[in-house]
Every structure is written in structure tokens, then in C-alpha cells.
């Protein structure tokens, strides 16, 4: 086969390796070849992947984040060349594996990781991957033995291109404004999320956040069996003084080490999935009790001279920023700012003017945030030029008993390659003190 790869990010690296072993003829369309990961550069050095030329291809495979509206995509579509995402390709090659897929604006990574922890505790063989970062793309499963379940974080980008991908269990955690630099509208974004249920059958399950009205209304158009989770989801996983599933009381919330109400919701979603696949209550409790926060998600990186430092670099949108800020109990100095994704996040900025002890602004949109703060007569902020500068200036505001929180609320692609690099820069700056 003649296969065109659209992008050679971490997900398509594994696809390329798989196709090379299969002796397919590979071509690459890549906008930023100088920014490729070392593994991708190494693959290109073998000479087995040719540069894109305008010709007929049997198949085009996109990296997850490759924009669907790019001219090359329209050109290939006009030529009637099949275009699939790395996730769809891997699913078809594995022959309809048993999938637990989680999408949503926030909480996806934590939720899939909790689900995997519960399954592993119960002795259920599972693959954890997909869009989770740090983590393994789904395509790496092509080189591994068969799993009982594939627990995948799935993005709206990937879902826009599915054809046959069918999760046995599909979950939507929540939906709020995000990625409007990629999607043309919030309606398109919501429709992409809803496609996770597109190919489900009546033997499958849809796990829905009862507290999110948009998601709750999805239940009217889904053919799969619907299970809700939420504070008031009495016919699913819900909370009063204890965690419950339907009429059964499971355990107290003290089992959960993760901070914040939003993480209670993540745990409730994971419980719903675990009960669907008949995991015993003891394994569910043990899997949750042993789970610790993922890197860059309210990650406690230590207390120095009485000041606690929290790395929340993964926070790239307004709703995540608000939930995370509300999870901090100490007086807090917040490092905020980054690259906007089509939303100014004014509700978050307004909350900072009322809740933060002080703010340090770092990012492309620093001038815009400065104007907003000034319009609210908020004066307890400074602008930083680098992450090290931001941490230093945050310390100037802090005393023992305070917390310094990296809680950007915006994407990292201004000063950093990704949110992981931003979080590492924060940690390095803290430990350099």
C-alpha cells in the first residue's frame, strides 16, 4: 500500500514503525519537520519515509492533532483518498478490541488513569493510553499482546474522524468552551464529543455526567445503555456522605487522595465504569485509595520555607482553571497566562481578582490580562518574562502558609512546546531556589 502520513507526532511514529514492518510505501506531509521528536527524526533518517508528493494514495493517516480544515485534507478528500485518524487505524488493525473510551473538556486523563488503576488492582489486563500525556498513544498497542480492555483518553480532534471506532463503554466527563482555535464553533466541538457514541450498539454503555445539562441531553439520542454519574445521579454513581452506586453504599470520600470537587466527579465516573465491568467493591476502593495525581495536574511538588508549590500546568482552559483554583485551601499566589485558544477566560480572571492573594502573569496574552486586571482595579499582580522570573516574583508575595500555584488557564504553545515542558520549567525553577 501507498500510505500518506499527515504529521509525525508521537502517535504516528508508532503507526509508521508498524507500516514499515509491513513493507508499505510511506510518504509524509509535515508542516514542522524541524520540530519533530527524536524518535520521528530517527525514523526519517532510515530513508523509509518519503516526502509528500501529489499522487494517488491508498490511505492517509492523520496524527490526532492534525487540523481537519487544512487545505491538504480538503485536497485528499477531493481525490477520494480515504483519511483516518491514528486511533481509527489502530482500532481496525486490532480487530474491534474492547474499548473503554473517555472524552470531555476536563478530567479525561485523571479518569482513565483511575479506571486503569481499578482494573489493574482487580487483575484485569488493560492498556492505558490514547491522548493522555505523559502516556502511550493507542498505536503502541499494535506491538503489544492482546489486552482485555483498552482504556483510552480520546480527544475531539480524533473523534471528528472516526468511521468504525466503537467503544464498549464511552464516557463524557464534561463539556465547556475549549479548542476554538481548532474547531470552528462550540457547536462543532460539542458535536465532535458526541461522536464517541456514534457506532455504539444496545449491548454497549454510555456513561454520562448527570450534572452537565448538555451531556445529560445526549441520553435522548444514544442507543447504548445509559449510566449516569454525578452528585445527584441516583440511578448510577453518586455521592451523599459516601460514594454510592445505585442503591449500594460503597465507601467514604476519605478514600480519595485527590484534591477538589472536580476529582470527586472523576472518581464517580470511574466507579460507574468499574461497576459496569463487574469489578468487586474491594478492588474499586483499593484502586482509588492507591491512586495519586498525574504529573502537571494539581501536582504537589513540595513545601519550601513553609510555602507549598503546586504544578497545574495541564490547566489550559477556563473551566479547569476555576475548578483547580477552588481546590486550593491556602492563601494562593497564582501564575497565570499563556496562549489563548479563542476564549479570553474572563470568568477565571475575574475569580482571580477576588480569590488570589496575588498573581504573576506569564505568557503571550500578558498584556490582555493586564488590561483586564486594571479594568477591575486589581493591583496585586506583576508581569514576568520567564518561568524562573515568575516563580521568583511569586515568592516575593508569599509567606509561610501560602501556596504558589501554576494555574495558567491557557495553552502552553507560546513559550513552551507543550504543557509538560511548561510544568517541568516550573518545577525546575522551584527546585533551583
Secondary structure as GFF3:
##gff-version 3
##sequence-region A 1 433
A	DSSP	beta_strand	2	6	.	.	.	ID=ss1
A	DSSP	alpha_helix	10	21	.	.	.	ID=ss2
A	DSSP	beta_strand	25	29	.	.	.	ID=ss3
A	DSSP	three_ten_helix	33	35	.	.	.	ID=ss4
A	DSSP	alpha_helix	38	45	.	.	.	ID=ss5
A	DSSP	beta_strand	49	51	.	.	.	ID=ss6
A	DSSP	beta_strand	59	62	.	.	.	ID=ss7
A	DSSP	alpha_helix	71	78	.	.	.	ID=ss8
A	DSSP	beta_strand	83	85	.	.	.	ID=ss9
A	DSSP	alpha_helix	86	94	.	.	.	ID=ss10
A	DSSP	beta_strand	99	103	.	.	.	ID=ss11
A	DSSP	alpha_helix	108	121	.	.	.	ID=ss12
A	DSSP	beta_strand	126	130	.	.	.	ID=ss13
A	DSSP	three_ten_helix	138	143	.	.	.	ID=ss14
A	DSSP	beta_strand	149	153	.	.	.	ID=ss15
A	DSSP	alpha_helix	156	159	.	.	.	ID=ss16
A	DSSP	beta_strand	169	172	.	.	.	ID=ss17
A	DSSP	alpha_helix	186	194	.	.	.	ID=ss18
A	DSSP	three_ten_helix	195	197	.	.	.	ID=ss19
A	DSSP	beta_strand	205	209	.	.	.	ID=ss20
A	DSSP	alpha_helix	213	218	.	.	.	ID=ss21
A	DSSP	three_ten_helix	219	221	.	.	.	ID=ss22
A	DSSP	beta_strand	225	229	.	.	.	ID=ss23
A	DSSP	beta_strand	237	239	.	.	.	ID=ss24
A	DSSP	beta_strand	242	245	.	.	.	ID=ss25
A	DSSP	beta_strand	248	252	.	.	.	ID=ss26
A	DSSP	three_ten_helix	253	255	.	.	.	ID=ss27
A	DSSP	alpha_helix	261	276	.	.	.	ID=ss28
A	DSSP	alpha_helix	281	289	.	.	.	ID=ss29
A	DSSP	beta_strand	299	304	.	.	.	ID=ss30
A	DSSP	beta_strand	307	311	.	.	.	ID=ss31
A	DSSP	alpha_helix	318	326	.	.	.	ID=ss32
A	DSSP	beta_strand	332	336	.	.	.	ID=ss33
A	DSSP	alpha_helix	346	355	.	.	.	ID=ss34
A	DSSP	beta_strand	358	361	.	.	.	ID=ss35
A	DSSP	alpha_helix	366	375	.	.	.	ID=ss36
A	DSSP	beta_strand	381	383	.	.	.	ID=ss37
A	DSSP	alpha_helix	387	397	.	.	.	ID=ss38
A	DSSP	beta_strand	403	406	.	.	.	ID=ss39
A	DSSP	alpha_helix	419	431	.	.	.	ID=ss40
###
